[in-house]
Amino acid sequence: MGAQLRVYRQKIKSAQTTKKITRAMELIAASRIQKAQARVQASTPYARAITRAVSAVASHSNVDHLLTTEPEKVERAAVLIFSSDRGLAGAFNSNVLREAEQLSELLRNEGKDVVYYLVGRKAQGYFTFRHRPAERIWTGGTDQPLFETAKEIGETLLEAFARDASEGGVDEIHVVYNHFVSMMTQSPRVVRLLPLELVEGVEEPPVPGARIEPLYEFEPDAETVLDRLLPVYVESRIFNAMLQSAASKHAATQKAMKSASDNADTLIRDYTRLANNARQSEITQQISEIVGGADALAN
């Protein structure tokens, strides 16, 4: 009985130690989510504005630009996957990787070869474990994304998009990331980045009373304007996706750590009850032995 009581006490101590760690990680994630959410809110209007601008230029001009023209046949498609460098975030990484696998299967069914560009150590580990190649990998800084990283990713993707598929280029670029909906909800999202879909300019629901878009005149010409706008568009969309992914990761970590702390409280309560029962049984047994010994001496 005494050995069983020691086991319960060890488990209680272990659960208390785990609770201290998960509680500290929950507080850290809660402090970081506010800054991450503020960065998302600050970058989203610019990303929407540049998307509307590029869509307006593409829809109001008759220029067959490389980045807005649908190719006759798509041979290779690039999939950019945003994951995190660290775990302990619930289903954050598994959801985005599952969404990427579904997208890849869909693209392969359409007869397209799929190449991958990865952001985050979790995506890197997922592909390394399965011995699957990736064209380029970026790790570090997923908790606090930098615009320089987004610019580097955008330049790499644009360079691959400008090359012919027979020379190792790609005909399509898709982005898979976790979209921050709320503190409790983070949903994986797939966006086709290039060629530009004009419907992306109407990505958000129309605002009542919004002004009608005017006709445009381009100086010096529409093609030059597209050459300047589209790299900025790609960089802004990638950076916004990085910020969305970072905010989603912090929210998922906070939710997972809170759940772990609650589970630790449940374990502590259950093991405390079992330890009390074991202690009570031990006391009862000791009293019974004392009474039995006293009776034996009296007889």
N, C-alpha and C positions, 0 to 999 in steps of 0.2 A: 504493500500500500504506500509506503514511504517513497519507493522508487517511482511509482506512478505520479505521485504528487510532485516530485522533482521534475519529471518530464513536462507536466502541465506548466509549472513555473518557468521552465526554459522556453516553452513555446509562447508564453505570455510576454516574456522579456524580448524574444525575437520579434513578435508582432509590434511591440511598442517601439523598438528600434526602427522597424520598417515604416511605421506611421510617421516618425519624426522626419525620415528622409522624404517620403512622399508629400508630406505637408509642406516641407521647405520647397520642394520642386513645384508644388501647386502655387505657392506664393510668388516664386520667381516668374512662373509663366503668367500669372495674373498681372504682375508689374510690367512685363514686356508686351502683353497683348494690347495695352492702351497705346503705346508708341507705334506698334505695328498697324493697328487699326487707323491711327491718325495718318500714317504714311499712305495707306490705301485710299483713304478719303481725299487726300491731297493730290494723288496721282491720277485717280479715276477720271475727273473732269477733263484733264489734258488728253488722256488716252481717247476719250469719247470725241473730243473736239478734233483731234488730228484724224481720227477715223472718219468723221463726217466730212472733213476737208478733202481727204483723199478720195472718198466716194463721190463727192461732188465734182471734183476734177475729172475723175474717170467717167462719170455718167454724163457730164456736160461737154465732153469732147469726143471726137471721133478718132482719136489716136490709138493705134494698136500697140500699146506698150507691153514690154515683156512681162512686167509684174502684174498686169491686169488682164491679160489675154489668156483664155483657156487653151491649153495645147490640144492638138487633135488627138493625140494618144499619150496617156500618162504611163510611163514605164517604171519610174522609181518615185517613191514618196518618202519624205523624211518625217519622223515622229520625234518631237522634242518633249521629253518627260521631266517634270519638275517633282522631285522628292525632297527629303530632308537629309541632313548629315547625321542626325541623332534619332534614336528611337524613343520609346516610352511615350508614344503619342496615339495609342489605340490603333484604330484601323486607318490612320491617315495615309501611310505609305501603301498599304495593301490595296486600298480603294483606288488610288491613282494608277498603280501598276496593273490592277485588274481592268481598269478602263482602257489603258494602253494596249493590253493584250486583245481586248475585244475590237478595238480600232484596227490593230494589225491584222487580225483575222479577216475583218471586213475588207481591208485593202487588198489582202492576198486573194480573196475570193473574186475581186474585180480584176485580177491579173496583174497586180502591181508588186514590184519588189519594194521591201520596206527596209530603210536604214534608220538607225537610232542615234539621237543626240541626248545625252543624259546630264541632269543637274542633280547633285546630291549623292552622298555615299550609299544611301540605301538602295537607290536605283543601280548604282555601280555594283554593289554586292549582289543584287538580284541577278544581274546579267552575268557577272563573273561566276557565280555558283552554277549557272546553267550553261556555261561555256558559250555564251552568245556574244558576238562582237558588237561594238559601238563605234561610230565614226569619231566622236569627240565626247569627252567627259569633263564637266566642271564640278569641283567639290570645294567645300569651305564657304562660309559666309551665307548659308541659306537662312540662318536665323535673322540676320541683318543684311539684306541684299544691297549691293552697290550698283550704281548705274553703269560703272565701267564694265562690270561683268555682263550686264545686259547688252551693252554696246558691242562687246567682243562676241557674244553669242549671235547677235544680229548680223555682224559682219561675216561671221563664218557661214551662217545660213544663206545670206544673200550671195556669197561667193559660190556656194554649192548650187544655188538656184540659177545663177547665171551660166553655169557650165551645162553642156549637153549631157543627157543621161548616159550616153555611150562613153563619155569621158569621166564618169564618176559623179556627175551632177544629179540633181533631183528635179522633178517636175511639179511636186506639191510639197508643202510644208504644213504639218499639223502640230498643234500644241496641246498637251494634256497636263492639267494642273488642278489643284483643289481651289475651288472658289469659296471665298469667305461670305457666308450668308448671315450667320449670327454666331453668338458665342456657343450655341448648342448645335449648330448645323454647319457643316462644311461639305460641299458636294463636288465630286470630280466633274470637270468640264472639258470638252473637246472643242477646239476652235481651229478652223482651217485658216492659217495665216496668209499663205500665198498659194495660188493666185488670189488676188483680192476679190472677195465676194461683195458685190455692191450692197447686198442686204445687210451686211455688217454695219453699214452706216445707220441703219434703223434698228440697232441692237436693243435699245431701250424703248419702252412703250412711249408713244407720242404724248407730249405734254399739252393739255388743253390751252388754247390761246397762243400756242407757239407760232412764231412768224413763218411765213412761207419762204423757202430758200430762193434767193434771187438767181437770175442768169449770170454767168461768169464770163469775163474776158481775161485771157491769159497773156501775160507779158514775161518773157519774150514769146513763148509758145507753150502749149499744153504739155508737150513731151518734156521740156526742160523743168516745168513745174513738178511733174510726176517724178522726174529723176531726183529732185531735191526733197520732195515730200515722203516718198515711199520708204527710204532708209530710216527717216525719223519715225514714220508710222510703225515700222517693224520693231525698232528699239523701244518705243513707248509701250507697245503691246506686250513685248517680252518683259520689260521692267514691271509693268502692272501685274502680269501673271506671277512674277517672282514675289512681289509684295503680297498679293493675294495668298500665295502658297505659304509665305512666312507667317502671316496673320492666322491662317487656318491651322498651321502647325502649333502655334502657341495656344490657340483655343483648344485644340485636340489634346495637347499635353495637360492643360489645366483640368479638362474634363476627366482625362484618364487618371491623373494623380488624385483628384477628389474621390473618384470611384475606388481607387486603391486605399485611400485613407479611411473611407467608410467601411471597406471590407476588413481593414485592420481593426477598426473599432468592433466590428462584429466578432472577429476571432478572439479579441481580448475579452469581450463579454462572455463568449461561450466557454473559453478555457478557464476564465475566472470562476464561472459557475461549476465547471467540472472539478476544478481544484478545491473549491469549497466543499463539494460533495465528497471528494476523496479525503479531505482533512476531517470532515465530520465522521466519515466511516472509520478513519484511523483513531479518532478520539473515542468513538463508541467501542471499538475493539479493545483499546487500552483499558477503558472502564470495565468492560466485561472480563478482561483478564485479571484486573485487580480484585473485582468482586469474587471471581472464581477462586483466586488464591486465598482471599480472606476466608471464604467458606471452607476451603480445604484445611486451613490452619485451625479453624474453630472446631472442625470435626475431629 
